[in-house]
Structure formats: structure tokens, C-alpha cells
Amino acid sequence: MKLLTGLIFCSLILGSQGLLSFVGEAARGAWDMWRAYSDMREANYINADKYFHARGNYDAAQRGPGGAWAAEVISNAREGFQSLTGHGAEDTAADQAANVWGRSGKDPNHFRPAGLPDKY
């Protein structure tokens, strides 16, 4: 009985640490997404949106499973909202492709337009 109680207690402790780690990764991943969005707005550079989508997702996913989850949720919500407001399905599909590219760990610079300042 003591062994079973000890095993349950240890699994609860380890499980809660994993949950806290996931939540922390998700929070930092959401911050990465916000930073990419802010940079995109600041840069105001033609044809750079796919780069910033990929970069935000890439940075968030590098945080771990929580960051990747946050990036996916935020990206899907953003694209869903934009499709409701009249953005074209073609643009939404291209944005989602850039989102997936970044989350999968591929280099976001693939989408970087020529001439975008090095600051970004």
C-alpha cells in the first residue's frame, strides 16, 4: 500500500512539473508570436507577412511542445478570423503554409523578402 501511495504521489509531482513546463512554454511562445506580429507592423514591408508568420511560429515552437501548441492555436485563430473578415482563401492558405513551415523547425528566412532590414 505504501509503495502504491508513493508511486501515485511521485507521478502527481512529476506530472504537475510537466504541466507547469508546458504552460511556461506556451506563455513564452505566445510572446514570440506577439513579437513577430509587432515587428511585422513596425516593418510595414511589402510581401514580408509570410516571413513574419514563419518566424513567429518558428520562435514559439523552439520553446517546446507548449510553444508549438500556442503558435498553432494563435495562428489558426488569426487565420480563421481573417477568413471571416473577407481575406481571400488563397492568402489564408499561403499564411497557413508559412505557419506550418515555421512550426516544423524549417528556416523562416525562406520567406524573407529581399531588402527587408537586417533588424528583423
C-alpha positions in Angstrom: 0.0 0.0 0.0 2.8 2.4 0.9 4.5 1.6 -2.4 1.3 2.3 -4.4 0.8 5.6 -2.5 4.4 6.6 -3.1 4.1 5.9 -6.8 0.9 7.9 -7.1 2.4 10.8 -5.2 5.6 10.8 -7.4 3.5 10.6 -10.6 1.4 13.6 -9.4 4.6 15.6 -8.7 6.2 14.8 -12.0 3.0 15.4 -13.9 2.5 18.8 -12.3 6.0 19.8 -13.2 5.4 18.8 -16.8 2.2 20.8 -16.8 4.0 23.9 -15.4 6.7 23.5 -18.0 4.1 23.3 -20.8 2.3 26.4 -19.5 5.5 28.3 -19.3 6.5 27.3 -22.9 3.1 28.3 -24.1 3.3 31.7 -22.5 6.8 32.3 -23.9 5.6 31.0 -27.3 2.7 33.4 -27.3 5.1 36.2 -26.5 7.2 35.1 -29.5 4.1 35.3 -31.7 3.3 38.8 -30.4 6.9 40.0 -31.0 6.7 38.8 -34.6 3.4 40.5 -35.1 4.7 43.7 -33.6 7.8 43.6 -35.9 5.6 43.0 -38.9 3.6 46.0 -38.1 6.7 48.1 -37.4 8.5 47.0 -40.6 5.4 47.6 -42.7 7.3 46.0 -45.6 5.5 44.7 -48.7 5.4 40.9 -49.1 7.0 40.3 -45.7 4.0 38.9 -43.9 4.8 35.2 -44.7 8.3 35.7 -43.3 6.9 37.1 -40.0 4.3 34.3 -39.8 7.0 31.7 -40.3 9.4 33.5 -37.8 6.8 33.8 -35.1 5.8 30.1 -35.4 9.5 29.0 -35.6 10.5 31.0 -32.5 7.5 29.8 -30.5 8.0 26.1 -31.5 11.6 26.3 -30.4 10.3 26.8 -26.8 9.0 23.2 -26.8 5.6 21.5 -27.1 3.8 24.3 -25.2 5.2 26.9 -27.5 4.3 24.9 -30.6 0.8 24.4 -29.3 0.4 28.2 -28.6 1.7 29.0 -32.1 -0.8 26.6 -33.7 -3.7 27.9 -31.7 -2.8 31.6 -32.3 -2.2 31.0 -36.0 -5.4 29.1 -36.5 -7.4 31.7 -34.6 -5.8 34.6 -36.6 -6.4 32.9 -40.0 -9.9 31.9 -39.0 -10.7 35.5 -38.0 -9.2 36.9 -41.2 -11.2 34.5 -43.4 -14.4 35.7 -41.7 -13.4 39.3 -42.4 -13.0 38.8 -46.1 -9.4 37.9 -46.7 -9.0 35.5 -49.6 -8.8 31.8 -49.2 -5.6 31.8 -51.3 -3.9 34.2 -48.9 -5.1 32.3 -45.9 -3.7 29.1 -47.3 -0.4 30.7 -48.0 -0.2 32.1 -44.5 -1.0 28.7 -43.0 1.7 27.1 -45.1 4.2 29.7 -43.7 2.9 29.0 -40.2 3.4 25.2 -40.6 6.8 25.8 -42.2 8.0 27.7 -39.1 6.5 25.4 -36.6 8.2 22.4 -38.2 11.6 23.9 -37.5 12.4 25.0 -41.0 14.3 28.2 -41.6 11.8 31.2 -41.7 14.3 33.1 -43.9 12.9 31.0 -46.8 10.1 33.6 -46.8 12.3 36.7 -46.2 11.8 39.3 -48.9 14.8 41.0 -50.5 15.6 44.3 -48.9 13.9 43.7 -45.5 16.1 45.5 -43.0 18.5 43.2 -41.0 16.8 44.4 -37.8 14.1 41.8 -38.5 
